[in-house]
Amino acid sequence: MQSCTSVSNLAATGKQIGTADDMQPTAPKRIPLDDAAIEIWLARLDLDTDQVRQCEVHLSQDELLRANRFHFERDRRRFIAARATLRILLGGCLAIKPDAIALGYTRNGKPFIADHAASVHFNVSHAHERALYGISKSSALGVDIEYLNRDIDYSGLAERFFTNREYAALQRIPESGRKRAFFSCWTRKEAVIKATGDGLSLPLDQFEVTVEPDAEPRILIFAAATQRIPDWTLYAADVGNDYIATVAAYRGK
Ligand SMILES: CC(C)(COP(=O)(O)OP(=O)(O)OC[C@H]1O[C@@H](n2cnc3c(N)ncnc32)[C@H](O)[C@@H]1OP(=O)(O)O)[C@@H](O)C(=O)NCCC(=O)NCCS
């Protein structure tokens, strides 16, 4: 597709060119992807007070109310930064002001552009101090980013949520690489359930993906007869050393 985002719009926020590790605050960075029909953007959420104030002007009243319901200031800041960046990116795509975009939500909570639902697909994920955005005019999208420097019981989560074969594949990976492999598999699965819009109402053991981080990200099995694996493409997005991310694109009916 033609580039969706107006450069002049992004210039206002300081568009960056560089690696995912050296990006600056308030500067969404385009992440290269092996598909010209999908734009992937990465944003930092660790903004200072003035930057957060500048972001607030782009939000709707509902979003400002939601922001003010967060218990921790850190969560409020991250939400405002992530939502303002989403609106700036979509505004560039649709050539309308960020605060003029009307967002709707599906039954399972997936946001969409109320007036342009059929013409522009997007999805958002945030983890720690980063937000990841996917925008496409041709594919339904799901994106998932995870922060790697977390102490979680990944083996227990894998046993509970992964299929038996995914869990077995994870156990075969040497201990030193197992946590990264867990998050790799997790982002692949989350990206899929976010592309369908089901979220966790689609149990994660209803389909199987590749597990090894260096393996091509792919869906191997889908239990639902309505799902055709060729309709799906998964991409690994380079989001720096501390994060891992997957983009899922669905081109079926
Ligand atoms: C929404 C869901 C699909 C993903 O949530 P998550 O991984 O916690 O959060 P992410 O940052 O990746 O995604 C949240 C964003 O997805 C979007 N979203 C919400 N519901 C969605 C749905 N049904 N489908 C697609 N996207 C959805 C929203 O834009 C939301 O951001 P916002 O609230 O700021 O608008 C959730 O149902 C889920 O899977 N939660 C699991 C969380 C978990 O157990 N994590 C363990 C980590 S190892």
The ligand as an SDF file (V2000), in Angstrom:
LIG
                    3D

 48 50  0  0  0  0  0  0  0  0999 V2000
   -6.5410   -7.8600   25.0080 C   0  0  0  0  0  0  0  0  0  0  0  0
   -5.7480   -9.1500   25.1300 C   0  0  0  0  0  0  0  0  0  0  0  0
   -6.0340  -10.0040   23.9210 C   0  0  0  0  0  0  0  0  0  0  0  0
   -4.2890   -8.8160   25.1180 C   0  0  0  0  0  0  0  0  0  0  0  0
   -3.9710   -8.1550   26.2550 O   0  0  0  0  0  0  0  0  0  0  0  0
   -2.5070   -7.8980   26.7920 P   0  0  0  0  0  0  0  0  0  0  0  0
   -1.5240   -8.8400   26.2020 O   0  0  0  0  0  0  0  0  0  0  0  0
   -2.6280   -7.8070   28.2440 O   0  0  0  0  0  0  0  0  0  0  0  0
   -2.2390   -6.4210   26.2630 O   0  0  0  0  0  0  0  0  0  0  0  0
   -1.6930   -5.8160   24.9120 P   0  0  0  0  0  0  0  0  0  0  0  0
   -0.9710   -4.6100   25.3230 O   0  0  0  0  0  0  0  0  0  0  0  0
   -1.0190   -6.7780   24.0120 O   0  0  0  0  0  0  0  0  0  0  0  0
   -3.0390   -5.4050   24.1460 O   0  0  0  0  0  0  0  0  0  0  0  0
   -3.9100   -4.4850   24.6930 C   0  0  0  0  0  0  0  0  0  0  0  0
   -4.5280   -3.7070   23.5450 C   0  0  0  0  0  0  0  0  0  0  0  0
   -5.1400   -4.6200   22.6440 O   0  0  0  0  0  0  0  0  0  0  0  0
   -6.3220   -4.0290   22.1250 C   0  0  0  0  0  0  0  0  0  0  0  0
   -7.4020   -4.9830   22.3940 N   0  0  0  0  0  0  0  0  0  0  0  0
   -8.2530   -5.0620   23.4410 C   0  0  0  0  0  0  0  0  0  0  0  0
   -9.0890   -6.1130   23.2770 N   0  0  0  0  0  0  0  0  0  0  0  0
   -8.7430   -6.7040   22.1050 C   0  0  0  0  0  0  0  0  0  0  0  0
   -9.2420   -7.8250   21.3820 C   0  0  0  0  0  0  0  0  0  0  0  0
  -10.2790   -8.5570   21.8190 N   0  0  0  0  0  0  0  0  0  0  0  0
   -8.6500   -8.1560   20.2180 N   0  0  0  0  0  0  0  0  0  0  0  0
   -7.6350   -7.4340   19.7410 C   0  0  0  0  0  0  0  0  0  0  0  0
   -7.1180   -6.3370   20.3640 N   0  0  0  0  0  0  0  0  0  0  0  0
   -7.6670   -5.9980   21.5440 C   0  0  0  0  0  0  0  0  0  0  0  0
   -6.5010   -2.6940   22.7950 C   0  0  0  0  0  0  0  0  0  0  0  0
   -6.0360   -1.7020   21.9070 O   0  0  0  0  0  0  0  0  0  0  0  0
   -5.6110   -2.7800   24.0020 C   0  0  0  0  0  0  0  0  0  0  0  0
   -4.9630   -1.5720   24.3210 O   0  0  0  0  0  0  0  0  0  0  0  0
   -5.7650   -0.3780   25.0330 P   0  0  0  0  0  0  0  0  0  0  0  0
   -6.5450   -1.0180   26.1420 O   0  0  0  0  0  0  0  0  0  0  0  0
   -4.7280    0.5610   25.4920 O   0  0  0  0  0  0  0  0  0  0  0  0
   -6.6340    0.1880   24.0060 O   0  0  0  0  0  0  0  0  0  0  0  0
   -6.1500   -9.8730   26.4190 C   0  0  0  0  0  0  0  0  0  0  0  0
   -7.3890  -10.4890   26.2760 O   0  0  0  0  0  0  0  0  0  0  0  0
   -5.1830  -10.9050   26.8080 C   0  0  0  0  0  0  0  0  0  0  0  0
   -4.8420  -11.7930   26.0550 O   0  0  0  0  0  0  0  0  0  0  0  0
   -4.6800  -10.8400   28.0390 N   0  0  0  0  0  0  0  0  0  0  0  0
   -3.6650  -11.7770   28.5030 C   0  0  0  0  0  0  0  0  0  0  0  0
   -2.6820  -11.1270   29.3750 C   0  0  0  0  0  0  0  0  0  0  0  0
   -1.7810  -12.1560   30.0120 C   0  0  0  0  0  0  0  0  0  0  0  0
   -2.2010  -13.1310   30.5970 O   0  0  0  0  0  0  0  0  0  0  0  0
   -0.4800  -11.9310   29.8980 N   0  0  0  0  0  0  0  0  0  0  0  0
    0.5300  -12.8160   30.4200 C   0  0  0  0  0  0  0  0  0  0  0  0
    1.8370  -12.4020   29.7670 C   0  0  0  0  0  0  0  0  0  0  0  0
    3.0490  -13.6220   29.6860 S   0  0  0  0  0  0  0  0  0  0  0  0
  1  2  1  0
  2  3  1  0
  2  4  1  0
  2 36  1  0
  4  5  1  0
  5  6  1  0
  6  7  2  0
  6  8  1  0
  6  9  1  0
  9 10  1  0
 10 11  2  0
 10 12  1  0
 10 13  1  0
 13 14  1  0
 14 15  1  0
 15 16  1  0
 15 30  1  0
 16 17  1  0
 17 18  1  0
 17 28  1  0
 18 19  1  0
 18 27  1  0
 19 20  2  0
 20 21  1  0
 21 22  1  0
 21 27  2  0
 22 23  1  0
 22 24  2  0
 24 25  1  0
 25 26  2  0
 26 27  1  0
 28 29  1  0
 28 30  1  0
 30 31  1  0
 31 32  1  0
 32 33  2  0
 32 34  1  0
 32 35  1  0
 36 37  1  0
 36 38  1  0
 38 39  2  0
 38 40  1  0
 40 41  1  0
 41 42  1  0
 42 43  1  0
 43 44  2  0
 43 45  1  0
 45 46  1  0
 46 47  1  0
 47 48  1  0
M  END
$$$$
